[in-house]
Amino acid sequence: MFKRILSLGTVLVLLLGVSVAQGAEKKVAIKFFTGKVETVEWMNDLIKKFHAENPGIVVEQEYQKDASNVIKVKFASGDIPDITTVWDQGFADQGKYLDLSKETRWWSRVQPSIRELCTDLRSGKQFRIATNMTMAGIFYNKKIFSELGLKEATTWEEFKNNLKKIKQKRPDVVPMFVGGKDSWMLGHLIEFMAHGAVKQKYGTMGSRKAFLNNDAEKLAFDASGGPMETFAKRILELKEEGLFNNDFLTATYDNQLEAFATGKAAVISQGMWALSGILEKNKAIKDNIGFAPYPPIMDGTKPVILSAEDSAYLIPAESKHKEEAKKFLDFLFRPENLKAYSEFLKAPSAFTDVNADWGPLKDEVAKALKKGVNIGFTTEAPPGFSGDDAGRMVQELYTGRYKTPAEFAKAYKAAWDRAWNAARR
């Protein structure tokens, strides 16, 4: 009898041991959805380090090129990520993002100006927290400019004449290379050049409110001689002069970086996020990269330069693993990790306790910020009309779908209004 009891007890202990072991093996999977192609590999390495310290949590990173549209499908289908880099004003209005305003352990370390840029105008809350500051403008080959006696342009005519001289004197070099297949880059041209005219006229807060409220008078998207018509006119000018690469519509982001890094392109439109990719392709070019504001597209306006928040992270309100998501962000926000992130991105950190040697363009950027009106991203664009959508309209402009710049401007306003009105229903 004693042996039978002992045997039964042994079985129970063994079963209990198996149960404990199975519990120990159970892990929480966090879905991290991103549209930042530049950081995918770096983030995978960080995730491995996080796993080593947190064996009970698995972070699964998913990258999508058209992330701003893919996330709409995810929210609609219930495939909710736990962390994302994709901001959408409409989703904020619908309460789709978790309020991070009270996460003082993070915000107490962030530059006040970056917290202001991360503040939602409608609610006054912070749904996203940015790790870095970024700048975007005109990258140019200093050696080519020096050899041809060219100076940074402060007007549109100066900019176009620089490109024309490059074409004339250096026929083996593309004056301005655009990776037009990746529509987000064309969307950036609208954000920085066309929207830039609105942003400098009304200032940061004034323009953000104009975009958010679709203030037609201030935005003037379809106005004769307005920012959108003028933008379309400028793009077509450069096309007609043969100042873009021949494969404008099929060239990719990677093609653009390759052309610039190897000296086959004199000018590109890019941000600090592209610097690491350029240097990976040719480290020797680091002392030969110039950086300048975008030339004004409209007479009477000034050059502009993007100076904004970068690498912002959000937690969807419907995430099933909010605490685990915060734990991963805690890990990412460690000073040593943010230092490595900043030096990889070649962009300054938004956190005050991070001292990073973020890249060879620090002095170039400092000078450029003083030469141009500092503007931000168009974060208040209506849902349903992303930067990729705007970029696809530029592709259509390039192929001749719109007969005139005025027709493009009217189509742009119509697309913007449709998205804005749909979001308010």
C-alpha positions, 0 to 999 in steps of 0.5 A, spaced: 500 500 500 505 504 501 509 503 495 502 504 491 501 511 495 509 513 493 508 511 486 502 515 485 505 521 489 511 520 484 506 520 478 503 527 481 510 530 482 512 528 475 505 531 472 506 537 476 513 538 473 511 537 466 505 542 467 511 547 470 515 546 465 510 547 460 508 554 463 515 556 463 515 555 456 509 559 454 511 566 451 508 572 450 508 574 442 509 582 441 507 584 434 511 590 432 509 593 425 514 598 422 514 602 415 522 604 417 526 600 412 532 603 414 532 600 421 529 593 420 536 589 420 538 594 426 532 592 430 532 585 429 539 585 432 536 589 438 530 584 438 535 578 439 538 582 445 531 583 448 530 576 448 536 574 451 534 578 457 526 577 457 526 569 455 518 570 456 517 575 451 518 574 443 518 580 439 516 579 432 517 585 427 514 586 420 516 591 415 511 593 410 513 598 404 506 601 404 505 601 411 501 607 412 495 603 408 497 596 410 495 598 417 488 600 415 487 593 413 490 590 419 486 595 424 479 593 420 481 585 420 483 585 427 490 583 426 492 589 431 500 590 432 502 591 439 507 596 437 507 600 431 511 606 427 505 608 423 501 614 425 495 616 422 491 622 425 484 619 423 486 613 428 488 618 433 481 621 432 478 614 433 481 612 439 486 607 436 492 609 440 494 608 447 495 615 451 502 615 453 502 622 456 503 619 463 509 615 461 513 620 465 519 615 465 520 617 458 518 624 457 522 626 463 528 625 458 525 627 452 527 634 449 520 639 450 520 641 443 520 634 440 514 632 446 510 638 443 511 635 436 508 629 438 502 632 441 496 631 438 492 637 436 485 635 437 486 631 444 492 635 447 495 628 448 501 624 446 500 617 443 507 617 440 514 618 443 520 619 438 527 617 439 530 622 434 530 628 431 531 628 423 532 633 418 531 633 410 533 637 405 538 637 398 544 632 399 549 634 394 556 632 391 561 638 394 566 636 389 562 636 383 559 643 385 566 646 387 569 643 380 563 647 376 563 653 381 556 652 383 553 655 390 547 652 394 541 655 391 536 660 395 531 661 389 528 656 384 532 659 378 538 658 382 537 651 383 534 649 376 540 653 373 545 649 377 542 642 375 542 645 368 550 646 368 551 639 371 547 636 365 551 641 360 558 640 363 558 633 366 553 629 362 556 622 365 552 625 372 545 625 373 543 632 375 538 630 380 536 623 381 529 621 384 527 614 386 520 615 383 518 607 384 518 608 391 512 613 392 513 615 399 519 619 396 515 623 391 510 624 397 516 627 401 517 632 395 510 634 396 510 635 404 517 639 404 516 643 397 509 644 396 506 644 403 513 647 405 510 654 402 504 653 407 508 651 413 513 657 413 507 662 411 503 660 418 508 657 422 508 650 426 502 651 430 498 655 425 500 650 419 498 644 423 491 647 425 490 648 417 492 641 415 488 638 421 481 642 420 482 642 412 482 650 412 481 651 404 483 658 404 490 657 408 492 651 404 490 653 397 491 647 394 487 648 388 488 656 388 491 659 381 498 660 382 498 656 389 503 651 392 500 645 389 499 648 382 506 651 382 509 644 385 507 641 379 509 646 374 516 645 377 516 638 377 514 638 369 520 644 368 525 639 371 522 633 367 522 637 360 529 640 361 532 633 362 534 634 369 532 628 372 534 620 371 531 617 365 528 611 370 525 616 374 518 612 375 522 605 375 528 607 380 528 605 387 530 608 394 536 603 393 538 606 386 538 613 388 542 612 394 547 607 390 547 613 384 549 618 389 554 614 393 558 613 387 558 620 384 553 618 378 548 623 381 549 630 383 543 632 387 538 628 391 532 629 396 533 625 402 533 626 410 538 623 415 535 617 415 538 615 408 545 617 410 547 610 413 545 607 407 549 612 403 555 611 407 554 603 407 555 603 399 561 608 399 564 610 406 569 615 402 564 619 400 563 622 407 567 628 406 564 630 400 556 630 402 553 637 402 547 638 405 542 644 404 535 647 404 530 645 399 529 651 394 523 655 394 518 653 389 514 660 389 516 667 388 517 671 395 518 665 399 524 662 403 528 655 402 525 650 407 528 644 411 525 639 415 527 639 422 522 634 426 521 628 430 523 621 427 522 614 429 516 615 433 513 609 437 506 607 438 502 602 442 495 601 439 489 601 444 487 594 442 493 591 443 493 585 448 500 585 450 500 593 452 505 592 458 510 587 454 510 592 449 512 598 454 517 593 457 520 592 450 520 600 449 523 601 456 529 596 453 529 600 446 529 607 450 535 605 455 541 610 453 546 605 451 541 603 446 539 609 443 546 612 443 547 606 438 540 607 434 542 614 433 549 613 431 546 608 426 541 612 423 546 618 423 540 622 426 541 626 433 537 623 439 531 626 442 533 624 449 537 629 453 541 623 456 544 620 450 550 623 447 551 620 440 556 621 435 551 621 430 555 622 423 559 626 419 554 631 417 553 635 424 556 641 421 553 641 415 546 640 418 547 646 423 549 651 418 543 648 413 538 649 419 540 657 420 539 658 412 532 655 411 525 656 415 525 649 419 518 645 418 515 639 420 512 633 417 505 633 415 502 629 421 495 632 420 494 629 413 487 626 413 486 618 413 485 615 407 490 620 403 497 617 405 504 620 403 504 614 398 498 616 395 500 623 394 506 620 391 502 616 386 499 622 384 506 625 382 507 619 378 501 620 374 503 627 373 510 625 370 506 620 366 502 625 363 495 623 366 494 631 368 494 635 362 496 641 366 499 643 373 492 646 375 489 640 373 493 636 378 492 641 383 485 640 383 485 633 383 490 633 389 485 637 393 479 633 391 483 627 393 485 630 400 477 633 401 475 626 400 479 623 405 478 628 410 470 628 409 470 620 409 474 621 416 468 625 419 463 621 417 
